[in-house]
Amino acid sequence: MTTVLTRSGYAKPGTSLNFSTGQWRQLFRPEHSYQTAPCHGSCPAGEDPQAYLAHVQLGHYKKAWETIVDVNPIPAITGRVCPHPCEAVCNRKEYDSPLVIHAVERFLGDEAIKNNWAYPVKPVDPSAPEIAIVGAGPAGISAAYHLIKRGYRAIIFDEHPESGGTLRTALPPYRLPRSLLDAELKRVLSLDGITFNPQTRLGRDIDIHDLQEKYPAVFLGLGAQHSIEWSIDGVVPKDLHSGFELLKKWVDIGKVPTPKSVAIIGAGNTAVDMARVMKRAGVSEVHLISHKPIPKPGIPIEEAMPAIPREINEALEEGVIIHEYRGIRRLILRGERVVGVELVHMKKLMQASGRLKRVA
């Protein structure tokens, strides 16, 4: 379709600008198409950034926060740790750059804590059915919140003395201050209808079959507690450590092994967190080996490193060395200890399934 210049400006034939007499209405009728905004559709929690940003624009901060907590009870936390896929698909990036949605979410969550805004939930009937939840991490906390919104009571069991799950046990405090974590979770757990039983371990203090007999439903929010087993041609080096376990050790006692150099395999948030922790612990050389490239303009989001871009940039600023498009061909061993690694360039090949896969 060509574009013509009218007295009103540039217009496409058939539009109102091209038919100044108004006769066009008899030939063409505008059609309104209602679709989910990309930011809304990409949010794993179901948040509607388009809606709460509109409230923020009008200065209605509490209303904006209520829009978020309709689906997500912990915005002060998720505003700090979520990889915010909403920003990756934000239409604004086609003009200049995506809206900083996570920062707005974080601000609203902090305002709610500071001003003690009440959650928009009604008191729960004491005789309502009680649902058992195992795990007081983000999944368990969110499940309890949505249950009381629907009129049920919720009882949460967790093996740790405090709630939070991996948010507390493995997330570095520089990413999520513990004072803020405590404040946000305390507000949710104090809501009417929620009971929290800490230091209660499934399989030791409670049995799944007993829970099924006592409660009408049981929700298991146990989290991903184990790392993927890793080896090169069946070789598992003695000084191989799980990033998840090292992060838990760092959070628990503030110490991790500090050799002269470290190679970290991975491109997600755990790998980047571990790289930054190692640098802060005093390791002089920290190498992060990734099959995927650093996120940058021109690289589709699904092909780039999945870690939060902001965290990747901060890791680079702190001195972490990132090897893009690289995999490990072999380990160089001295006895059972690794003294070096041989890297190989990774390229994309079309698989029989029709999907691209990076191979050496």
KOLPANU-821275 format. One record per residue (C-alpha): x, y, z negated. Coordinates in Angstrom, 3 decimals, decimal comma, padded with zeros to 6 digits. Each point is the difference from the previous one (the first is absolute). Example, Ala and Ser with C-alpha at 12.3 -4.5 7.8 and 13.67 -1.06 7.14 Angstrom:
2
<r><c1>012,300</c1><c2>-004,500</c2><c3>-007,800</c3></r>
<r><c1>001,370</c1><c2>003,440</c2><c3>000,660</c3></r>
***
This chain:
360
<r><c1>000,000</c1><c2>000,000</c2><c3>000,000</c3></r>
<r><c1>001,394</c1><c2>003,388</c2><c3>000,970</c3></r>
<r><c1>000,055</c1><c2>003,092</c2><c3>-002,178</c3></r>
<r><c1>-001,361</c1><c2>003,277</c2><c3>001,347</c3></r>
<r><c1>000,385</c1><c2>003,549</c2><c3>-001,220</c3></r>
<r><c1>-003,263</c1><c2>001,709</c2><c3>-000,896</c3></r>
<r><c1>-000,664</c1><c2>003,441</c2><c3>-001,412</c3></r>
<r><c1>-000,180</c1><c2>-001,621</c2><c3>-003,429</c3></r>
<r><c1>003,328</c1><c2>-001,800</c2><c3>000,278</c3></r>
<r><c1>001,164</c1><c2>-003,399</c2><c3>001,117</c3></r>
<r><c1>-002,749</c1><c2>-002,588</c2><c3>000,201</c3></r>
<r><c1>-000,711</c1><c2>-003,364</c2><c3>001,520</c3></r>
<r><c1>-002,807</c1><c2>-000,166</c2><c3>002,582</c3></r>
<r><c1>-003,264</c1><c2>-000,947</c2><c3>-001,657</c3></r>
<r><c1>000,706</c1><c2>001,721</c2><c3>-003,321</c3></r>
<r><c1>-001,871</c1><c2>002,961</c2><c3>-001,458</c3></r>
<r><c1>002,805</c1><c2>002,361</c2><c3>001,013</c3></r>
<r><c1>-000,483</c1><c2>-000,952</c2><c3>003,637</c3></r>
<r><c1>-003,797</c1><c2>000,551</c2><c3>-000,088</c3></r>
<r><c1>-000,421</c1><c2>003,430</c2><c3>-001,513</c3></r>
<r><c1>-003,714</c1><c2>000,215</c2><c3>000,930</c3></r>
<r><c1>-000,941</c1><c2>-002,839</c2><c3>-002,306</c3></r>
<r><c1>-001,457</c1><c2>-002,200</c2><c3>002,773</c3></r>
<r><c1>002,642</c1><c2>-002,603</c2><c3>-000,818</c3></r>
<r><c1>-002,072</c1><c2>-001,149</c2><c3>-002,979</c3></r>
<r><c1>-002,516</c1><c2>-001,562</c2><c3>002,380</c3></r>
<r><c1>002,726</c1><c2>-002,102</c2><c3>001,600</c3></r>
<r><c1>002,418</c1><c2>-000,760</c2><c3>-002,825</c3></r>
<r><c1>-000,648</c1><c2>-000,696</c2><c3>-003,650</c3></r>
<r><c1>002,809</c1><c2>-000,008</c2><c3>-002,579</c3></r>
<r><c1>000,570</c1><c2>-003,327</c2><c3>-001,704</c3></r>
<r><c1>001,247</c1><c2>-000,126</c2><c3>-003,575</c3></r>
<r><c1>002,078</c1><c2>-003,030</c2><c3>-000,934</c3></r>
<r><c1>000,478</c1><c2>-000,709</c2><c3>-003,712</c3></r>
<r><c1>003,146</c1><c2>-001,972</c2><c3>-000,724</c3></r>
<r><c1>002,163</c1><c2>-000,735</c2><c3>-003,019</c3></r>
<r><c1>002,966</c1><c2>002,360</c2><c3>-000,256</c3></r>
<r><c1>003,332</c1><c2>-001,793</c2><c3>000,626</c3></r>
<r><c1>001,249</c1><c2>000,908</c2><c3>-003,482</c3></r>
<r><c1>-003,120</c1><c2>-001,512</c2><c3>-001,555</c3></r>
<r><c1>000,129</c1><c2>-003,167</c2><c3>002,072</c3></r>
<r><c1>003,666</c1><c2>-000,656</c2><c3>-000,798</c3></r>
<r><c1>-000,250</c1><c2>000,358</c2><c3>-003,795</c3></r>
<r><c1>000,218</c1><c2>-003,432</c2><c3>-001,715</c3></r>
<r><c1>-001,910</c1><c2>001,402</c2><c3>-002,987</c3></r>
<r><c1>-002,771</c1><c2>001,424</c2><c3>002,169</c3></r>
<r><c1>000,667</c1><c2>003,645</c2><c3>-000,882</c3></r>
<r><c1>-001,451</c1><c2>002,703</c2><c3>002,250</c3></r>
<r><c1>002,699</c1><c2>002,704</c2><c3>000,248</c3></r>
<r><c1>-002,091</c1><c2>001,995</c2><c3>002,456</c3></r>
<r><c1>-002,708</c1><c2>000,372</c2><c3>-002,654</c3></r>
<r><c1>002,152</c1><c2>000,920</c2><c3>-002,989</c3></r>
<r><c1>002,238</c1><c2>002,320</c2><c3>002,016</c3></r>
<r><c1>-003,143</c1><c2>001,908</c2><c3>000,976</c3></r>
<r><c1>-000,836</c1><c2>000,447</c2><c3>-003,702</c3></r>
<r><c1>003,575</c1><c2>001,114</c2><c3>-000,708</c3></r>
<r><c1>-000,231</c1><c2>002,567</c2><c3>002,791</c3></r>
<r><c1>-003,017</c1><c2>001,504</c2><c3>-001,772</c3></r>
<r><c1>001,776</c1><c2>-000,060</c2><c3>-003,365</c3></r>
<r><c1>-002,256</c1><c2>-002,745</c2><c3>-001,386</c3></r>
<r><c1>002,802</c1><c2>-002,040</c2><c3>-001,556</c3></r>
<r><c1>-002,087</c1><c2>-002,040</c2><c3>-002,418</c3></r>
<r><c1>-002,442</c1><c2>-000,935</c2><c3>002,751</c3></r>
<r><c1>002,952</c1><c2>-001,039</c2><c3>002,162</c3></r>
<r><c1>001,329</c1><c2>-002,191</c2><c3>-002,833</c3></r>
<r><c1>-003,431</c1><c2>-001,568</c2><c3>-000,495</c3></r>
<r><c1>-000,048</c1><c2>-000,853</c2><c3>003,704</c3></r>
<r><c1>003,284</c1><c2>-001,883</c2><c3>-000,424</c3></r>
<r><c1>-000,922</c1><c2>-001,848</c2><c3>-003,201</c3></r>
<r><c1>-003,193</c1><c2>-001,203</c2><c3>001,595</c3></r>
<r><c1>002,288</c1><c2>-002,679</c2><c3>001,478</c3></r>
<r><c1>003,400</c1><c2>000,399</c2><c3>-001,703</c3></r>
<r><c1>000,212</c1><c2>000,555</c2><c3>-003,779</c3></r>
<r><c1>003,753</c1><c2>000,777</c2><c3>-000,135</c3></r>
<r><c1>000,781</c1><c2>002,822</c2><c3>002,493</c3></r>
<r><c1>002,806</c1><c2>001,500</c2><c3>-002,119</c3></r>
<r><c1>001,802</c1><c2>-003,339</c2><c3>000,401</c3></r>
<r><c1>-000,815</c1><c2>-000,810</c2><c3>003,618</c3></r>
<r><c1>000,818</c1><c2>003,568</c2><c3>001,007</c3></r>
<r><c1>003,576</c1><c2>-000,818</c2><c3>-001,028</c3></r>
<r><c1>000,525</c1><c2>-003,615</c2><c3>001,038</c3></r>
<r><c1>-002,355</c1><c2>-000,656</c2><c3>002,919</c3></r>
<r><c1>001,699</c1><c2>-000,168</c2><c3>003,438</c3></r>
<r><c1>-002,905</c1><c2>002,209</c2><c3>001,206</c3></r>
<r><c1>-000,790</c1><c2>-001,561</c2><c3>003,396</c3></r>
<r><c1>-002,605</c1><c2>002,766</c2><c3>000,302</c3></r>
<r><c1>002,759</c1><c2>002,454</c2><c3>000,886</c3></r>
<r><c1>001,379</c1><c2>-002,270</c2><c3>002,723</c3></r>
<r><c1>-003,288</c1><c2>000,251</c2><c3>001,927</c3></r>
<r><c1>-000,893</c1><c2>003,594</c2><c3>-000,890</c3></r>
<r><c1>-001,181</c1><c2>001,833</c2><c3>003,136</c3></r>
<r><c1>001,810</c1><c2>003,125</c2><c3>-001,161</c3></r>
<r><c1>003,319</c1><c2>-001,594</c2><c3>000,982</c3></r>
<r><c1>-000,963</c1><c2>000,514</c2><c3>003,646</c3></r>
<r><c1>000,099</c1><c2>003,759</c2><c3>-000,650</c3></r>
<r><c1>002,910</c1><c2>000,433</c2><c3>-002,423</c3></r>
<r><c1>000,252</c1><c2>-002,475</c2><c3>-002,896</c3></r>
<r><c1>-002,348</c1><c2>-002,195</c2><c3>-002,077</c3></r>
<r><c1>-001,741</c1><c2>001,463</c2><c3>-003,016</c3></r>
<r><c1>001,805</c1><c2>-000,895</c2><c3>-003,231</c3></r>
<r><c1>-002,966</c1><c2>-001,980</c2><c3>-001,279</c3></r>
<r><c1>001,866</c1><c2>-001,861</c2><c3>-002,741</c3></r>
<r><c1>001,113</c1><c2>003,280</c2><c3>-001,597</c3></r>
<r><c1>-003,607</c1><c2>001,229</c2><c3>-000,163</c3></r>
<r><c1>-001,090</c1><c2>-003,304</c2><c3>-001,541</c3></r>
<r><c1>002,798</c1><c2>000,231</c2><c3>-002,562</c3></r>
<r><c1>-000,930</c1><c2>003,607</c2><c3>-000,848</c3></r>
<r><c1>-003,653</c1><c2>-000,903</c2><c3>-000,544</c3></r>
<r><c1>000,934</c1><c2>-002,985</c2><c3>-002,174</c3></r>
<r><c1>002,290</c1><c2>002,170</c2><c3>-002,124</c3></r>
<r><c1>-002,716</c1><c2>002,664</c2><c3>-000,344</c3></r>
<r><c1>-002,469</c1><c2>-002,627</c2><c3>-001,207</c3></r>
<r><c1>002,417</c1><c2>-001,147</c2><c3>-002,713</c3></r>
<r><c1>000,864</c1><c2>003,557</c2><c3>-001,033</c3></r>
<r><c1>-003,638</c1><c2>001,107</c2><c3>-000,187</c3></r>
<r><c1>-001,353</c1><c2>-003,353</c2><c3>-001,223</c3></r>
<r><c1>-002,607</c1><c2>-000,196</c2><c3>002,736</c3></r>
<r><c1>-002,539</c1><c2>-002,711</c2><c3>-000,768</c3></r>
<r><c1>-000,308</c1><c2>-002,906</c2><c3>002,402</c3></r>
<r><c1>-003,382</c1><c2>000,022</c2><c3>001,784</c3></r>
<r><c1>-001,205</c1><c2>-003,270</c2><c3>-001,552</c3></r>
<r><c1>-003,013</c1><c2>-000,753</c2><c3>-002,173</c3></r>
<r><c1>000,106</c1><c2>-001,819</c2><c3>-003,369</c3></r>
<r><c1>-000,262</c1><c2>-003,764</c2><c3>000,353</c3></r>
<r><c1>-002,791</c1><c2>-001,963</c2><c3>-001,657</c3></r>
<r><c1>001,614</c1><c2>-002,008</c2><c3>-002,865</c3></r>
<r><c1>-002,060</c1><c2>-003,021</c2><c3>001,071</c3></r>
<r><c1>001,244</c1><c2>000,125</c2><c3>003,608</c3></r>
<r><c1>001,913</c1><c2>-003,044</c2><c3>001,315</c3></r>
<r><c1>003,735</c1><c2>000,097</c2><c3>-000,734</c3></r>
<r><c1>002,477</c1><c2>-000,892</c2><c3>002,750</c3></r>
<r><c1>003,486</c1><c2>-001,339</c2><c3>-000,818</c3></r>
<r><c1>003,017</c1><c2>001,543</c2><c3>001,710</c3></r>
<r><c1>003,485</c1><c2>-001,505</c2><c3>-000,219</c3></r>
<r><c1>002,677</c1><c2>002,602</c2><c3>000,636</c3></r>
<r><c1>000,109</c1><c2>003,678</c2><c3>-000,982</c3></r>
<r><c1>001,796</c1><c2>001,240</c2><c3>003,076</c3></r>
<r><c1>-001,540</c1><c2>002,279</c2><c3>002,647</c3></r>
<r><c1>-002,303</c1><c2>-002,755</c2><c3>001,297</c3></r>
<r><c1>-001,296</c1><c2>-000,965</c2><c3>-003,444</c3></r>
<r><c1>-000,452</c1><c2>003,608</c2><c3>-001,128</c3></r>
<r><c1>-001,865</c1><c2>000,876</c2><c3>003,191</c3></r>
<r><c1>-002,174</c1><c2>-003,123</c2><c3>-000,241</c3></r>
<r><c1>-001,011</c1><c2>000,886</c2><c3>-003,568</c3></r>
<r><c1>-000,823</c1><c2>003,571</c2><c3>001,013</c3></r>
<r><c1>-002,236</c1><c2>-001,040</c2><c3>002,881</c3></r>
<r><c1>-001,722</c1><c2>-002,627</c2><c3>-002,128</c3></r>
<r><c1>-001,099</c1><c2>002,526</c2><c3>-002,633</c3></r>
<r><c1>-001,148</c1><c2>002,332</c2><c3>002,777</c3></r>
<r><c1>-002,338</c1><c2>-002,792</c2><c3>001,055</c3></r>
<r><c1>-001,303</c1><c2>-000,601</c2><c3>-003,504</c3></r>
<r><c1>002,185</c1><c2>-002,931</c2><c3>-001,069</c3></r>
<r><c1>002,383</c1><c2>-000,195</c2><c3>-002,936</c3></r>
<r><c1>003,625</c1><c2>-000,975</c2><c3>000,622</c3></r>
<r><c1>002,564</c1><c2>-001,671</c2><c3>-002,256</c3></r>
<r><c1>003,633</c1><c2>000,086</c2><c3>001,162</c3></r>
<r><c1>002,675</c1><c2>-002,491</c2><c3>-001,103</c3></r>
<r><c1>003,702</c1><c2>000,672</c2><c3>000,594</c3></r>
<r><c1>003,175</c1><c2>-001,672</c2><c3>-001,212</c3></r>
<r><c1>001,801</c1><c2>003,300</c2><c3>-000,604</c3></r>
<r><c1>-000,471</c1><c2>002,283</c2><c3>-003,020</c3></r>
<r><c1>-000,969</c1><c2>002,897</c2><c3>002,286</c3></r>
<r><c1>-002,076</c1><c2>000,337</c2><c3>003,149</c3></r>
<r><c1>001,333</c1><c2>000,914</c2><c3>003,426</c3></r>
<r><c1>001,465</c1><c2>-003,228</c2><c3>001,350</c3></r>
<r><c1>002,748</c1><c2>000,579</c2><c3>002,554</c3></r>
<r><c1>-000,604</c1><c2>003,750</c2><c3>-000,217</c3></r>
<r><c1>001,550</c1><c2>-000,195</c2><c3>-003,460</c3></r>
<r><c1>002,369</c1><c2>-002,960</c2><c3>000,241</c3></r>
<r><c1>001,675</c1><c2>000,526</c2><c3>003,380</c3></r>
<r><c1>-000,614</c1><c2>003,521</c2><c3>001,288</c3></r>
<r><c1>002,885</c1><c2>002,395</c2><c3>-000,744</c3></r>
<r><c1>-001,014</c1><c2>002,796</c2><c3>-002,403</c3></r>
<r><c1>001,313</c1><c2>002,652</c2><c3>002,396</c3></r>
<r><c1>-002,812</c1><c2>-001,010</c2><c3>002,365</c3></r>
<r><c1>-002,674</c1><c2>-000,376</c2><c3>-002,667</c3></r>
<r><c1>000,601</c1><c2>001,740</c2><c3>-003,361</c3></r>
<r><c1>-001,138</c1><c2>-002,262</c2><c3>-002,820</c3></r>
<r><c1>-001,748</c1><c2>002,846</c2><c3>-001,851</c3></r>
<r><c1>-002,253</c1><c2>000,543</c2><c3>003,007</c3></r>
<r><c1>-000,583</c1><c2>-003,736</c2><c3>000,454</c3></r>
<r><c1>-001,055</c1><c2>-000,266</c2><c3>-003,654</c3></r>
<r><c1>-002,311</c1><c2>003,013</c2><c3>000,228</c3></r>
<r><c1>-001,809</c1><c2>-001,186</c2><c3>003,142</c3></r>
<r><c1>-000,478</c1><c2>-003,604</c2><c3>-001,123</c3></r>
<r><c1>-001,083</c1><c2>001,022</c2><c3>-003,498</c3></r>
<r><c1>-002,821</c1><c2>002,072</c2><c3>001,486</c3></r>
<r><c1>-001,273</c1><c2>-002,928</c2><c3>002,067</c3></r>
<r><c1>000,329</c1><c2>-002,624</c2><c3>-002,742</c3></r>
<r><c1>-001,853</c1><c2>002,232</c2><c3>-002,472</c3></r>
<r><c1>-003,110</c1><c2>000,082</c2><c3>002,190</c3></r>
<r><c1>-003,126</c1><c2>-001,525</c2><c3>-001,492</c3></r>
<r><c1>-000,353</c1><c2>-003,649</c2><c3>000,977</c3></r>
<r><c1>003,713</c1><c2>-000,844</c2><c3>000,412</c3></r>
<r><c1>001,878</c1><c2>-002,135</c2><c3>-002,553</c3></r>
<r><c1>003,758</c1><c2>-000,588</c2><c3>000,241</c3></r>
<r><c1>001,660</c1><c2>-003,048</c2><c3>-001,594</c3></r>
<r><c1>003,810</c1><c2>000,321</c2><c3>000,272</c3></r>
<r><c1>002,600</c1><c2>-002,725</c2><c3>-000,644</c3></r>
<r><c1>-002,421</c1><c2>-002,659</c2><c3>001,181</c3></r>
<r><c1>001,585</c1><c2>-002,294</c2><c3>002,567</c3></r>
<r><c1>-001,940</c1><c2>-002,210</c2><c3>002,388</c3></r>
<r><c1>001,001</c1><c2>-003,622</c2><c3>-000,577</c3></r>
<r><c1>001,326</c1><c2>000,689</c2><c3>-003,496</c3></r>
<r><c1>-002,613</c1><c2>001,986</c2><c3>-001,910</c3></r>
<r><c1>-002,951</c1><c2>-000,405</c2><c3>002,349</c3></r>
<r><c1>-000,988</c1><c2>-002,692</c2><c3>002,478</c3></r>
<r><c1>-001,585</c1><c2>000,640</c2><c3>003,382</c3></r>
<r><c1>-002,633</c1><c2>-002,691</c2><c3>-000,579</c3></r>
<r><c1>-000,976</c1><c2>001,516</c2><c3>-003,349</c3></r>
<r><c1>-000,367</c1><c2>003,397</c2><c3>001,663</c3></r>
<r><c1>-002,224</c1><c2>-001,481</c2><c3>002,695</c3></r>
<r><c1>-002,237</c1><c2>-001,576</c2><c3>-002,626</c3></r>
<r><c1>-000,226</c1><c2>003,113</c2><c3>-002,179</c3></r>
<r><c1>-000,405</c1><c2>002,715</c2><c3>002,654</c3></r>
<r><c1>-002,280</c1><c2>000,146</c2><c3>003,064</c3></r>
<r><c1>002,954</c1><c2>001,013</c2><c3>002,195</c3></r>
<r><c1>003,803</c1><c2>000,189</c2><c3>-000,253</c3></r>
<r><c1>002,246</c1><c2>002,349</c2><c3>001,975</c3></r>
<r><c1>003,675</c1><c2>-000,954</c2><c3>000,352</c3></r>
<r><c1>002,237</c1><c2>003,020</c2><c3>000,565</c3></r>
<r><c1>003,311</c1><c2>-001,741</c2><c3>-000,626</c3></r>
<r><c1>002,088</c1><c2>001,917</c2><c3>002,523</c3></r>
<r><c1>002,928</c1><c2>-001,263</c2><c3>002,081</c3></r>
<r><c1>002,351</c1><c2>-001,284</c2><c3>-002,676</c3></r>
<r><c1>002,513</c1><c2>-001,912</c2><c3>002,117</c3></r>
<r><c1>002,438</c1><c2>001,090</c2><c3>002,687</c3></r>
<r><c1>000,517</c1><c2>-001,755</c2><c3>003,325</c3></r>
<r><c1>002,753</c1><c2>-002,622</c2><c3>-000,089</c3></r>
<r><c1>002,895</c1><c2>001,058</c2><c3>002,207</c3></r>
<r><c1>003,006</c1><c2>-001,739</c2><c3>001,542</c3></r>
<r><c1>002,251</c1><c2>000,066</c2><c3>003,068</c3></r>
<r><c1>000,221</c1><c2>-003,436</c2><c3>001,624</c3></r>
<r><c1>-000,910</c1><c2>-001,522</c2><c3>-003,336</c3></r>
<r><c1>002,704</c1><c2>001,915</c2><c3>-001,890</c3></r>
<r><c1>-001,227</c1><c2>001,733</c2><c3>-003,157</c3></r>
<r><c1>002,817</c1><c2>002,119</c2><c3>-001,477</c3></r>
<r><c1>000,586</c1><c2>-000,041</c2><c3>-003,734</c3></r>
<r><c1>-000,274</c1><c2>003,768</c2><c3>-000,240</c3></r>
<r><c1>-003,343</c1><c2>000,212</c2><c3>001,828</c3></r>
<r><c1>-002,618</c1><c2>001,883</c2><c3>-002,022</c3></r>
<r><c1>-003,678</c1><c2>000,690</c2><c3>000,532</c3></r>
<r><c1>-000,690</c1><c2>003,709</c2><c3>000,379</c3></r>
<r><c1>-003,218</c1><c2>-000,382</c2><c3>-001,964</c3></r>
<r><c1>001,782</c1><c2>-001,643</c2><c3>-002,942</c3></r>
<r><c1>002,790</c1><c2>002,601</c2><c3>000,024</c3></r>
<r><c1>-002,545</c1><c2>002,816</c2><c3>-000,028</c3></r>
<r><c1>-001,711</c1><c2>-001,597</c2><c3>-002,993</c3></r>
<r><c1>003,368</c1><c2>-000,244</c2><c3>-001,765</c3></r>
<r><c1>000,771</c1><c2>003,645</c2><c3>000,786</c3></r>
<r><c1>-003,355</c1><c2>001,140</c2><c3>-001,388</c3></r>
<r><c1>000,276</c1><c2>-002,283</c2><c3>-003,045</c3></r>
<r><c1>003,592</c1><c2>000,590</c2><c3>-001,156</c3></r>
<r><c1>001,279</c1><c2>002,731</c2><c3>002,320</c3></r>
<r><c1>002,839</c1><c2>-002,133</c2><c3>001,384</c3></r>
<r><c1>000,714</c1><c2>-001,963</c2><c3>003,167</c3></r>
<r><c1>003,180</c1><c2>-001,686</c2><c3>001,311</c3></r>
<r><c1>002,337</c1><c2>002,655</c2><c3>001,428</c3></r>
<r><c1>002,486</c1><c2>-001,525</c2><c3>002,454</c3></r>
<r><c1>002,073</c1><c2>002,184</c2><c3>002,310</c3></r>
<r><c1>-002,410</c1><c2>-000,474</c2><c3>002,896</c3></r>
<r><c1>-003,473</c1><c2>-001,449</c2><c3>000,499</c3></r>
<r><c1>-001,875</c1><c2>-001,236</c2><c3>003,077</c3></r>
<r><c1>-003,787</c1><c2>000,222</c2><c3>-000,203</c3></r>
<r><c1>-002,071</c1><c2>-001,884</c2><c3>002,553</c3></r>
<r><c1>-003,391</c1><c2>001,508</c2><c3>000,735</c3></r>
<r><c1>-001,766</c1><c2>003,145</c2><c3>001,118</c3></r>
<r><c1>-002,932</c1><c2>000,337</c2><c3>-002,391</c3></r>
<r><c1>-000,506</c1><c2>002,017</c2><c3>-003,151</c3></r>
<r><c1>001,584</c1><c2>-002,638</c2><c3>-002,251</c3></r>
<r><c1>003,183</c1><c2>000,061</c2><c3>002,101</c3></r>
<r><c1>000,177</c1><c2>003,803</c2><c3>000,007</c3></r>
<r><c1>-000,753</c1><c2>000,178</c2><c3>-003,736</c3></r>
<r><c1>002,763</c1><c2>-002,526</c2><c3>-000,656</c3></r>
<r><c1>002,464</c1><c2>001,933</c2><c3>002,162</c3></r>
<r><c1>-000,682</c1><c2>003,232</c2><c3>-001,877</c3></r>
<r><c1>000,206</c1><c2>-001,738</c2><c3>-003,380</c3></r>
<r><c1>003,380</c1><c2>-001,502</c2><c3>000,935</c3></r>
<r><c1>001,357</c1><c2>003,414</c2><c3>000,984</c3></r>
<r><c1>-001,254</c1><c2>001,495</c2><c3>-003,246</c3></r>
<r><c1>001,574</c1><c2>-002,879</c2><c3>-001,939</c3></r>
<r><c1>003,418</c1><c2>000,887</c2><c3>001,427</c3></r>
<r><c1>000,513</c1><c2>-002,357</c2><c3>002,962</c3></r>
<r><c1>002,284</c1><c2>001,831</c2><c3>002,440</c3></r>
<r><c1>-001,214</c1><c2>-001,619</c2><c3>003,235</c3></r>
<r><c1>-003,613</c1><c2>-001,040</c2><c3>000,491</c3></r>
<r><c1>-000,863</c1><c2>-001,418</c2><c3>003,427</c3></r>
<r><c1>-003,631</c1><c2>-000,556</c2><c3>000,994</c3></r>
<r><c1>-000,368</c1><c2>-002,402</c2><c3>002,945</c3></r>
<r><c1>-003,224</c1><c2>000,415</c2><c3>001,969</c3></r>
<r><c1>-001,403</c1><c2>-001,658</c2><c3>003,123</c3></r>
<r><c1>-001,979</c1><c2>003,190</c2><c3>000,585</c3></r>
<r><c1>001,071</c1><c2>003,625</c2><c3>000,563</c3></r>
<r><c1>-000,322</c1><c2>002,977</c2><c3>-002,307</c3></r>
<r><c1>-003,350</c1><c2>001,777</c2><c3>000,617</c3></r>
<r><c1>000,461</c1><c2>002,902</c2><c3>002,370</c3></r>
<r><c1>-001,958</c1><c2>001,807</c2><c3>002,743</c3></r>
<r><c1>-000,609</c1><c2>-002,199</c2><c3>003,022</c3></r>
<r><c1>000,072</c1><c2>-003,300</c2><c3>-001,911</c3></r>
<r><c1>-003,444</c1><c2>-001,582</c2><c3>-000,554</c3></r>
<r><c1>-000,760</c1><c2>-000,345</c2><c3>-003,697</c3></r>
<r><c1>-000,479</c1><c2>-003,770</c2><c3>000,299</c3></r>
<r><c1>003,521</c1><c2>-000,407</c2><c3>001,421</c3></r>
<r><c1>001,805</c1><c2>002,085</c2><c3>-002,639</c3></r>
<r><c1>001,153</c1><c2>-000,947</c2><c3>-003,489</c3></r>
<r><c1>-003,160</c1><c2>-000,518</c2><c3>-002,087</c3></r>
<r><c1>001,363</c1><c2>001,804</c2><c3>-003,073</c3></r>
<r><c1>-001,314</c1><c2>003,487</c2><c3>-000,794</c3></r>
<r><c1>001,872</c1><c2>002,399</c2><c3>002,341</c3></r>
<r><c1>000,556</c1><c2>002,492</c2><c3>-002,809</c3></r>
<r><c1>001,673</c1><c2>-002,704</c2><c3>-002,096</c3></r>
<r><c1>002,199</c1><c2>-001,021</c2><c3>002,938</c3></r>
<r><c1>001,162</c1><c2>003,585</c2><c3>000,518</c3></r>
<r><c1>000,764</c1><c2>000,389</c2><c3>-003,695</c3></r>
<r><c1>001,984</c1><c2>-003,256</c2><c3>000,056</c3></r>
<r><c1>002,084</c1><c2>001,350</c2><c3>002,887</c3></r>
<r><c1>000,576</c1><c2>003,249</c2><c3>-001,896</c3></r>
<r><c1>001,202</c1><c2>-002,008</c2><c3>-003,000</c3></r>
<r><c1>002,587</c1><c2>-001,802</c2><c3>002,125</c3></r>
<r><c1>-001,687</c1><c2>-003,277</c2><c3>000,944</c3></r>
<r><c1>001,313</c1><c2>-001,330</c2><c3>003,336</c3></r>
<r><c1>-002,797</c1><c2>-001,369</c2><c3>002,203</c3></r>
<r><c1>000,855</c1><c2>-002,391</c2><c3>002,842</c3></r>
<r><c1>-002,860</c1><c2>000,179</c2><c3>002,510</c3></r>
<r><c1>-000,916</c1><c2>-002,813</c2><c3>002,415</c3></r>
<r><c1>002,294</c1><c2>-002,365</c2><c3>-001,880</c3></r>
<r><c1>-000,260</c1><c2>-003,490</c2><c3>-001,439</c3></r>
<r><c1>002,519</c1><c2>-002,252</c2><c3>-001,736</c3></r>
<r><c1>001,696</c1><c2>-002,556</c2><c3>002,252</c3></r>
<r><c1>002,133</c1><c2>-001,599</c2><c3>-002,701</c3></r>
<r><c1>001,366</c1><c2>000,470</c2><c3>-003,482</c3></r>
<r><c1>003,734</c1><c2>000,255</c2><c3>-000,635</c3></r>
<r><c1>000,641</c1><c2>-001,959</c2><c3>-003,178</c3></r>
<r><c1>002,891</c1><c2>-000,385</c2><c3>-002,390</c3></r>
<r><c1>-000,959</c1><c2>-003,029</c2><c3>-001,991</c3></r>
<r><c1>-003,641</c1><c2>000,574</c2><c3>-000,923</c3></r>
<r><c1>000,198</c1><c2>003,781</c2><c3>000,101</c3></r>
<r><c1>-000,777</c1><c2>002,251</c2><c3>002,956</c3></r>
<r><c1>002,884</c1><c2>002,260</c2><c3>001,045</c3></r>
<r><c1>-001,531</c1><c2>001,197</c2><c3>003,269</c3></r>
<r><c1>-002,809</c1><c2>-000,401</c2><c3>002,512</c3></r>
<r><c1>000,017</c1><c2>-000,175</c2><c3>003,784</c3></r>
<r><c1>-002,832</c1><c2>001,999</c2><c3>001,537</c3></r>
<r><c1>-001,731</c1><c2>-000,545</c2><c3>003,315</c3></r>
<r><c1>-002,037</c1><c2>002,425</c2><c3>002,097</c3></r>
<r><c1>-003,719</c1><c2>-000,825</c2><c3>000,081</c3></r>
<r><c1>-002,001</c1><c2>000,419</c2><c3>003,205</c3></r>
<r><c1>-003,665</c1><c2>-000,403</c2><c3>000,834</c3></r>
<r><c1>-001,190</c1><c2>-002,942</c2><c3>002,088</c3></r>
<r><c1>-003,520</c1><c2>-000,880</c2><c3>001,071</c3></r>
<r><c1>-001,245</c1><c2>-003,172</c2><c3>-001,679</c3></r>
<r><c1>-002,359</c1><c2>-002,597</c2><c3>001,467</c3></r>
<r><c1>-002,746</c1><c2>001,483</c2><c3>-002,174</c3></r>
<r><c1>000,356</c1><c2>003,298</c2><c3>001,841</c3></r>
<r><c1>001,504</c1><c2>001,780</c2><c3>-002,998</c3></r>
<r><c1>003,425</c1><c2>001,621</c2><c3>-000,156</c3></r>
<r><c1>002,468</c1><c2>-001,389</c2><c3>-002,511</c3></r>
<r><c1>003,495</c1><c2>001,157</c2><c3>-000,920</c3></r>
<r><c1>002,594</c1><c2>-002,720</c2><c3>000,531</c3></r>
<r><c1>003,794</c1><c2>-000,118</c2><c3>-000,025</c3></r>
***
